[in-house]
Amino acid sequence: MIAARLNITEYTNKVLNMIKVKFDLKDKSEALNKFTNMFGEEIVEKEAKDEYIKELIEIDKKHLRRYGNRKMTLKELDKLCEVS
């Protein structure tokens, strides 16, 4: 955790208090963290966890073992996406 001393506007204070009440949080620090988790990805992407990356790599390896470098035709793609 990083400790920070912040100067916030009255409106920001009201928003943090409402988040604190709505989600039954202990303090404004938790409210600020909740707000950031809810809306932060619109600005900054979260880093992927190692387990997730390993799972994606394994899925890719299984796919390559099963299908190789086979390409899908546009007709097959349309069928898969249920496009007429």
Contact map, one row per residue, 1 for C-alpha under 8 A:
111000000000000000000000000000000000000000000000000000000000000000000000000000000000
111100000000000000000000000000000000000000000000000000000000000000000000000000000000
111110000000000000000000000000000000000000000000000000000000000000000000000000000000
011111000000000000000000000000000000000000000000000000000000000000000000000000000000
001111100000000000000000000000000000000000000000000000000000000000000000000000000000
000111110000000000000000000000000000000000000000000000000000000000000000000000000000
000011111000000000000000000000000000000000000000000000000000000000000000000000000000
000001111101100000000000000000000000000000000000000000000000000000000000000000000000
000000111111100000000000000000000000000000000000000000000000000000000000000000000000
000000011111110000000000000000000000000000000000000000000000000000000000000000000000
000000001111111000000000000000000000000000000000000000000000000000000000000000000000
000000011111111100000000000000000000000000000000000000000000000000000000000000000000
000000011111111110000000000000000000000000000000000000000000000000000000000000000000
000000000111111111000000000000000000000000000000000000000000000000000000000000000000
000000000011111111100000000000000000000000000000000000000000000000000000000000000000
000000000001111111110000000100110000000000000000000000000000000000000000000000000000
000000000000111111111000000100100000000000000000000000000000000000000000000000000000
000000000000011111111100000000000000000000000000000000000000000000000000000000000000
000000000000001111111110100000100110000000000000000000000000000000000000000000000000
000000000000000111111111111101100000000000000000000000000000000000000000000000000000
000000000000000011111111100000000000000000000000000000000000000000000000000000000000
000000000000000001111111100000000000000000000000000000000000000000000000000000000000
000000000000000000111111100000000000000000000000000000000000000000000000000000000000
000000000000000000011111110000000000000000000000000000000000000000000000000000000000
000000000000000000111111111101100000000000000000000000000000000000000000000000000000
000000000000000000010001111101000000000000000000000000000000000000000000000000000000
000000000000000000010000111111100000000000000000000000000000000000000000000000000000
000000000000000110010000111111110000000000000000000000000000000000000000000000000000
000000000000000000000000001111111000000000000000000000000000000000000000000000000000
000000000000000000010000111111111100000000000000000000000000000000000000000000000000
000000000000000110110000101111111110000000000000000000000000000000000000000000000000
000000000000000100000000000111111111000000000000000000000000000000000000000000000000
000000000000000000000000000011111111100000000000000000000000000000000000000000000000
000000000000000000100000000001111111110000000000000000000000000000000000000000000000
000000000000000000100000000000111111111100000000000000000000000000000000000000000000
000000000000000000000000000000011111111100000000000000000000000000000000000000000000
000000000000000000000000000000001111111110000000000000000000000000000000000000000000
000000000000000000000000000000000111111110000000000000000000000000000000000000000000
000000000000000000000000000000000011111111100000000000000000000000000000000000000000
000000000000000000000000000000000011111111111000000000000000000000000000000000000000
000000000000000000000000000000000000111111111100000000000000000000000000000000000000
000000000000000000000000000000000000001111111000000000000000000000000000000000000000
000000000000000000000000000000000000001111111000000000000000000000000000000000000000
000000000000000000000000000000000000000111111100000000000000000000000000000000000000
000000000000000000000000000000000000000111111110000000000000000000000000000000000000
000000000000000000000000000000000000000010011111000000000000000000000000000000000000
000000000000000000000000000000000000000000001111100000000000000000000000000000000000
000000000000000000000000000000000000000000000111110110000000000000000000000000000000
000000000000000000000000000000000000000000000011111110000000000000000000000000000000
000000000000000000000000000000000000000000000001111111000000000000000000000000000000
000000000000000000000000000000000000000000000000111111100000000000000000000000000000
000000000000000000000000000000000000000000000001111111110000000000000000000000000000
000000000000000000000000000000000000000000000001111111111000000000000000000000000000
000000000000000000000000000000000000000000000000011111111100000000000000000000000000
000000000000000000000000000000000000000000000000001111111110000000000000000000000000
000000000000000000000000000000000000000000000000000111111111000000000000000000000000
000000000000000000000000000000000000000000000000000011111111100000000000000000000000
000000000000000000000000000000000000000000000000000001111111110000000000000000000000
000000000000000000000000000000000000000000000000000000111111111000000000000000000000
000000000000000000000000000000000000000000000000000000011111111100000000000000000000
000000000000000000000000000000000000000000000000000000001111111110000000000000000000
000000000000000000000000000000000000000000000000000000000111111111000000000000000000
000000000000000000000000000000000000000000000000000000000011111111110000000000000000
000000000000000000000000000000000000000000000000000000000001111111111000000000000000
000000000000000000000000000000000000000000000000000000000000111111110000000000000000
000000000000000000000000000000000000000000000000000000000000011111110000000000000000
000000000000000000000000000000000000000000000000000000000000001111111100000000000000
000000000000000000000000000000000000000000000000000000000000001111111100000000000000
000000000000000000000000000000000000000000000000000000000000000100111110000000000000
000000000000000000000000000000000000000000000000000000000000000000111111000000000000
000000000000000000000000000000000000000000000000000000000000000000001111100000000000
000000000000000000000000000000000000000000000000000000000000000000000111110110000000
000000000000000000000000000000000000000000000000000000000000000000000011111110000000
000000000000000000000000000000000000000000000000000000000000000000000001111111000000
000000000000000000000000000000000000000000000000000000000000000000000000111111100000
000000000000000000000000000000000000000000000000000000000000000000000001111111110000
000000000000000000000000000000000000000000000000000000000000000000000001111111111000
000000000000000000000000000000000000000000000000000000000000000000000000011111111111
000000000000000000000000000000000000000000000000000000000000000000000000001111111111
000000000000000000000000000000000000000000000000000000000000000000000000000111111110
000000000000000000000000000000000000000000000000000000000000000000000000000011111110
000000000000000000000000000000000000000000000000000000000000000000000000000001111111
000000000000000000000000000000000000000000000000000000000000000000000000000001111111
000000000000000000000000000000000000000000000000000000000000000000000000000001100111
